[in-house]
Amino acid sequence: MAEIISLPKPNKTGSMPLEQAIAVRRSRRHFLPKSLTLEQIGQLAWSAQGLDEGGRYRTAPSAGATYPLELFVVTNEDFSRYLPAKHALDKLASQDLRATLASAAWGQEFIQTAPLTLVFAAEFSRTTGRYGKRGVRYVYMEAGHAAQNIHLQAEALGLGSVAVGAFDDAAVSTVLSLPDNLEPIYMVTAGYCR
């Protein structure tokens, strides 16, 4: 039976102005071995795919509100899928997948040491079913919007982050046991920086 982990309610009145988060955002790859709290993980996941106050729209824009993205959470303890409607994690495995995920990302060691990696996988048919071939472009645009939210949120939380696009799609799918309808398209690592 699946374990659903409720996340603390996201903070919607941060302490850092947006302009400051934009100004200080940098790619950071040197992480301390300090785990993030459920509150921090929840805040980062919410910034990427959480729901607005009315529960109708997500925090990142989506073409025609088709929402093709699924967000997976990899930590040093477990592997989960973010459930936007519940603002919760669906724990899929109680194991540290960071080393194998780093290997699938062509040996990028910081993935193994980062306390958190958020993996976006897409079900392209949700968007292409409505927009045809052009929908593929919209899916990648949405992933970019969601990832930028994570980077800015990380800065506001005093964390660092880096975008990861270099990985073997099939290997990442295998590591995460993704179903055939989901394709990994983007990763973001985050944590405390040296």
N, C-alpha and C positions, 0 to 999 in steps of 0.2 A: 504494500500500500504506500502511496506517495506521501511524503511529508511536506506540508505546506507551512512555510515560515512567514508569519506576518511581520512586516517591516514597520518601524516607527513612522508616524505621519511625517511627510516631507515638510521641511521648512520653506516657506514661500516669502520670507522677508529676510534675506541674507544680510550679512554685515559688510560685504564688499560691493561697491557700485559696479555696475556692468562695465562701464568705461574703464575702470581700473583692471577688471578681470581680462578685458580685451588687451589692454596695454601690457600686462605682465605675462600673458600666455606664451609659453615656449614648449617645445618638445623636450621632455625630460626622461632619461633612460636609466638613471642611477638611483635605485630604490633602496630604502632601508628595509630590513626584514621585520617590519612592524605591521601586524595585521590591522585591517580597517574594522571599524565597528559596524554593526548592522545598520545603525543610523546613517553612517557615511555611505555604505553600499547602497542603501535604499535611496538616499538623496541623489547619488549618481545615476542609478537606474531610472528614477523618476524623471530626472532632467532629460534623459534620452527618450523615454517611451511612456512616461507617466500620463495620467489623465488630468484634464483641467478641473476646475471646481464643479462644473456640471456633470462631469464624468462622460462627456460626449466626445471630446477631441483630445488628442495626445499633445505633448509638449513640443513635438517636432512636426512641421507641416508634412502632409501626405497628399499626393495627387488624388483628388476625388475621395479622400478619406478611405482609401483602400487598405492602408496599413499592412504592407507586405513584410515588415520586419518582425523578427523574433529576436529577443535579447537573451543571451546566455551569460551566466556569471561563473567565473572560475576563480577560486581562492585556494589557499594552501590547505584547506580542509575539505572542500566539497565543490560540486558542480551543480548548478541550478538553472532554471529558466525563470525569467521575470514574468510575473502575471500582472499586467497593467491594471486590469479591472479590480483586482484585489489589493494592489500594491503589496505583493507578497512574492516569495520565492518558492518555486516548486523544486524541492531537492531531488535531483536525478541520480546522484552518486555521492557517496561519502569517501572521496579519495582526492588526492592532490594530482591533478592532471597537468600542472604547469610545465614539467620537464618534457613530457610528450608533446604538449602544445608548442613549446619552444622549438622542438625538433621539427614539427610540421611547418613551422615558420622559418625554415631554413637556418636553424641554429641561432636565432636571435636570443642571446642569453638573458637579456633583461626581462623577457616574458617568464622565464623560470624564477627570477628573483622578485618580480613585482607581486605585491600582495593581492592584486586584483587585475583580472583581464575580463573585459566585457566584449563579447563576440556577437556581432550582428549576423544573422542568417536571414535570407530572403526567400519568400515564396513568391516568385515573380508572377505567377499566374493570377494572383490577386489583383495586380495592377495591369498586366498585359491583357487580361480578360476584358478590361474596360477600354484600354487605350491602344491595344495592339502593340506592334513592335516598339513604338515610341515609349511605351510603359517601362521598358527596360531602363531607359535613361532616367525616368522618374524615380525608380527604385534606388538607383545610385545617388541621385540628388537627395533623396530622403535620408539615406544613410549618412551623407555628409552633414546634413542639418542636425541629425541626432548626435553624431559624434562631436560636432562643435559645441553642442550644449554640454556634453560631458567634459570637454576640455575647460570650458569657462566655469562650470560648476566645480571642477577639481581645484582650479585656482582660488575660487571663493572659499573653499574648504581648507585651504593651505596645503593642498596636495599637488603633485605633479602628474602629468599624463603624457602619453605619446601615441600617435596613430600608427597602426600597423596594417599595411596593405600587402606586404610581401609574405606570402605563404602559399603552400600547396593546398589547393581547395579540397582535393580528395583526401589528403592526409588529415586536414582539420576535421572534415566530416567524419572520418573514421575515429579520430581521438574523441570527438564529442558524441559519437553514435547518432548523428543527425539523420532524420528520416529522409527518404529520397526527394521529397518535395521541397526541402530546405537546402539552400546553397550558402555557405559562408562567404561574406563579401567584405567584412571590415572588422578589425579588432582595435580596442583601445586599452592600454595598460594604465594603471593608476596606483598611486601610493605616496607615502612620505619620501621625500628626496634627500639625498646626501648633500 
